């Protein structure tokens, strides 16, 4: 699913590229997040629209006060706000768009927000403080203080739900490590990668964590093995986005800001390198033997892998 053609949100079949539906949005400069049944699109900071994921029909639309950002959603709740510390953290009902609660963020800059699935809570990270607020009523459910402040605030953060097996909530810890927060009650692990991490925010994908080191080498850390595999120097210049995936055969695929697809074997050997566009601008979407992604030219490309 992609914003396209100036004022459209379009859903494509990943296997064929065939258009499934299109709906009107204000512009293409918004933020998109998906739940199991709904696509939520924040139009240029203040208009939040909810579309049926199967048909594209508009479920509801609401205008939010102030400058919003950082959208997260699950089946019951939508979280917005706290981006650049402009507006309070806000929780909306996923079915109606009605505001359940807002929480002021105070003078300390916010590093990131998230939805914690096991606790059914909104997470607010400020400095080395992490707090959880109930999605139902906004009451504080848990809090902890980390030894290290995770990172300076950035505009782009991982979206969706976290805290469960396979997708822990990861927060940077020093130059080479990170915290992994999972479970109910919250379990905190501190991991060490052995590499100086350049990538801003880290995201877990089925036990694998991709990042660039300071030499701009692509690295993949395995949670089960506690080991970092260095795959090689790549032509990717962004630190806020890293379109990398582990494929079903155990190999690794990266799409870069230079428009190149890099394919590495399970042991780290370079299999192929292919320039496919000017710049890859979205995550890599994998289905069966097809990888699809958006590009800087506005074209969506799909390749058999």
C-alpha positions in Angstrom: 0.0 0.0 0.0 1.4 3.4 -1.0 0.3 7.1 -1.2 0.4 8.0 -4.9 -0.7 10.4 -7.6 -0.7 13.5 -5.3 -4.0 12.7 -3.5 -4.5 9.0 -3.6 -3.8 6.0 -1.3 -3.5 2.9 -3.5 -3.4 -0.8 -2.5 -1.6 -3.2 -4.9 -1.5 -7.0 -5.2 2.2 -7.7 -4.3 2.3 -10.8 -6.6 0.9 -9.1 -9.7 1.1 -5.3 -9.2 -2.6 -5.1 -9.9 -4.5 -2.3 -8.2 -6.9 -3.5 -5.6 -8.4 -0.2 -4.6 -7.7 3.5 -4.3 -9.0 6.2 -1.9 -8.7 9.9 -1.6 -6.3 11.5 0.8 -5.1 15.1 1.2 -1.6 14.6 -0.2 1.2 12.1 -0.3 3.3 13.6 2.5 1.5 11.7 5.3 2.2 8.8 7.5 0.7 5.3 6.9 0.3 2.5 9.4 -1.7 -0.7 9.2 -3.6 -2.9 11.6 -5.0 -6.3 10.7 -8.2 -4.7 9.3 -7.5 -1.0 8.8 -5.2 1.4 7.1 -4.6 4.6 9.0 -3.3 7.7 7.2 -2.2 10.9 8.9 -2.6 13.7 6.3 0.1 16.3 6.8 0.0 16.3 10.7 -3.7 17.0 11.5 -6.2 14.8 9.6 -6.4 11.2 10.5 -8.3 8.9 8.1 -9.2 5.2 8.6 -9.7 3.0 5.6 -11.0 -0.6 5.4 -8.0 -2.7 4.5 -9.9 -5.0 2.1 -12.0 -2.4 0.2 -10.5 1.0 0.8 -13.8 2.3 2.1 -13.4 5.3 4.5 -14.4 4.2 8.0 -13.9 7.5 9.7 -12.0 10.8 9.5 -11.0 13.2 12.3 -9.2 16.5 12.5 -6.7 16.6 15.3 -5.5 19.8 17.1 -1.9 20.9 16.6 0.9 19.2 14.7 0.7 15.4 15.0 3.0 12.6 14.1 4.3 9.1 14.9 1.2 7.0 14.3 0.8 3.5 15.8 -2.2 1.2 15.7 -3.5 -2.2 16.8 -7.0 -3.7 16.6 -8.4 -1.5 19.3 -6.4 1.7 19.5 -4.5 4.4 17.6 -1.7 6.4 19.1 -0.5 9.8 17.8 1.3 12.8 19.1 4.6 13.6 20.9 6.5 13.9 17.6 9.1 16.7 18.1 7.3 17.3 21.4 4.7 19.5 19.6 1.6 17.8 21.0 0.5 15.6 23.8 0.4 11.8 23.5 -3.1 10.9 22.3 -5.0 7.7 22.2 -8.0 7.2 19.9 -10.5 4.4 19.6 -9.6 2.4 16.5 -13.3 1.8 15.5 -14.7 5.3 15.8 -11.8 7.7 15.9 -13.0 9.2 19.2 -10.3 10.4 21.5 -10.0 8.3 24.7 -7.3 10.3 26.5 -4.4 12.6 26.1 -1.2 12.8 28.2 1.0 15.9 28.4 4.7 15.2 27.7 6.3 18.0 29.7 9.6 19.7 28.9 11.8 16.7 28.3 12.2 15.7 24.6 10.5 12.5 23.5 12.8 9.9 21.8 10.0 7.7 20.6 6.5 6.3 21.2 5.1 2.8 20.7 2.3 0.4 21.4 3.2 -2.5 23.8 1.0 -5.5 22.8 1.4 -7.6 26.0 0.6 -4.7 28.3 -1.9 -3.1 26.0 -0.2 0.2 26.7 1.2 3.2 25.0 5.0 3.6 25.6 6.6 7.0 26.0 10.4 7.3 26.0 11.9 10.5 27.3 15.6 10.6 28.1 16.4 7.4 30.0 12.8 7.2 31.3 10.3 4.7 29.8 6.7 4.8 30.9 3.6 2.7 29.9 0.1 4.1 29.8 -3.0 2.0 29.5 -4.6 2.1 26.1 -8.0 1.9 27.8 -7.9 4.8 30.3 -4.4 6.4 30.1 -3.3 5.5 33.6 0.4 4.7 34.2 0.9 1.0 34.3 4.6 0.6 34.5 7.8 2.7 34.5 11.5 2.1 34.5 14.8 4.0 34.3 17.5 2.9 31.9 21.2 3.3 32.5 21.7 5.0 29.1 19.5 7.5 27.3 18.4 5.6 24.1 19.1 8.3 21.4 18.5 11.8 20.4 14.9 12.4 19.0 14.5 11.5 15.3 11.5 12.0 12.9 11.3 8.4 11.7 10.7 5.6 14.2 9.5 2.0 13.8 5.7 1.7 13.7 3.2 -0.9 14.8 3.1 -3.0 18.0 6.0 -4.3 20.1 6.8 -6.2 23.2 6.0 -9.7 22.1 8.2 -12.6 21.0 9.5 -11.9 17.5 9.2 -8.1 17.8 10.6 -6.7 21.1 10.8 -3.0 21.7 14.4 -2.1 21.1 16.1 1.0 22.5 19.7 2.0 21.8 22.1 1.6 24.7 25.5 3.3 24.2 27.5 3.0 21.0 27.3 -0.7 20.5 24.3 -2.1 22.4 20.6 -2.0 22.8 17.9 -2.8 25.3 15.2 -5.3 24.4 11.9 -5.0 26.2 9.3 -7.8 26.1 6.6 -9.6 28.0 4.2 -9.1 30.8 5.6 -8.2 33.3 8.2 -6.3 31.3 11.5 -8.1 30.9 14.6 -6.0 30.1 17.6 -7.5 28.2 20.8 -5.6 27.4 22.5 -6.8 24.3 26.0 -6.0 22.9 26.6 -6.2 19.1 30.4 -5.7 19.1 29.9 -3.0 16.4 29.7 0.8 16.5 26.1 1.3 15.4 25.3 4.1 12.9 21.6 3.3 12.3 19.2 5.4 14.4 16.4 3.1 15.6 16.7 -0.7 15.6 13.9 -3.0 14.8 13.6 -6.7 15.4 12.4 -9.0 12.6 12.0 -12.6 13.8 15.1 -12.6 15.9 17.2 -10.7 13.3 18.3 -7.0 13.8 19.8 -5.1 10.8 21.9 -2.0 11.2 24.8 -0.1 9.6 28.0 0.2 11.5 30.2 3.3 11.4 32.0 2.0 8.3 28.6 1.8 6.6 28.8 -2.0 6.5 25.5 -3.9 6.7 25.4 -6.0 9.8 22.8 -8.5 11.1 22.7 -9.4 14.8 21.1 -12.7 15.8 19.3 -12.7 19.1 19.4 -16.5 19.4 23.2 -16.7 18.7 24.2 -13.4 20.3 26.4 -12.8 17.2 26.8 -10.1 14.6 27.4 -11.0 11.0 29.1 -8.2 9.1 27.9 -8.5 5.4 30.0 -5.8 3.8 30.1 -2.1 2.9 27.0 -0.9 1.0 25.9 2.3 -0.8 23.2 3.3 1.8 23.4 6.8 3.2 20.3 7.0 5.4 20.5 6.3 9.1 16.7 6.6 9.7 15.6 3.8 7.4 17.2 0.5 6.5 15.1 -1.6 4.0 16.6 -5.0 4.8 15.0 -8.5 5.2 16.0 -12.1 5.8 14.6 -14.3 3.1 13.1 -17.8 3.6 16.3 -19.5 2.4 18.3 -17.7 5.0 19.9 -15.2 2.7 19.7 -11.4 3.2 18.3 -8.6 0.9 18.9 -4.9 1.2 17.5 -2.0 -0.8 19.6 1.2 -0.6 19.3 5.0 -1.0 21.3 4.6 -4.2 18.6 2.4 -5.7 20.6 -0.8 -5.4 19.4 -4.3 -4.4 22.2 -6.2 -2.5 21.7 -10.0 -2.0 24.0 -11.7 0.5 24.1 -15.4 1.3 23.4 -16.8 4.8 27.1 -16.9 5.5 27.6 -13.3 4.4 29.0 -13.8 0.9 27.7 -11.3 -1.7 25.5 -13.1 -4.2 24.5 -10.2 -6.4 24.3 -6.4 -6.6 21.8 -4.8 -9.0 20.9 -1.1 -9.5 17.1 -1.0 -10.1 16.1 2.7 -9.6 17.2 6.1 -8.4 16.4 5.5 -4.7 14.5 2.9 -2.7 12.3 4.9 -0.3 10.1 2.3 1.5 10.6 -1.0 3.4 11.0 -4.2 1.4 7.7 -6.2 1.2 8.2 -9.9 0.7 5.5 -12.4 -0.4 6.4 -15.8 -1.7 9.1 -15.2 -4.3 8.3 -11.5 -4.9 9.9 -8.4 -3.3 8.2 -5.0 -3.8 9.1 -1.5 -2.8 8.5 2.1 -3.5 11.0 4.4 -5.3 12.0 8.1 -5.4 10.4 8.5 -8.8 7.0 7.4 -7.5 7.1 4.0 -9.1 6.4 0.8 -7.3 8.6 -2.1 -8.4 8.3 -5.8 -7.9 11.1 -8.4 -8.6 11.2 -12.2 -8.4 13.8 -13.4 -6.0 
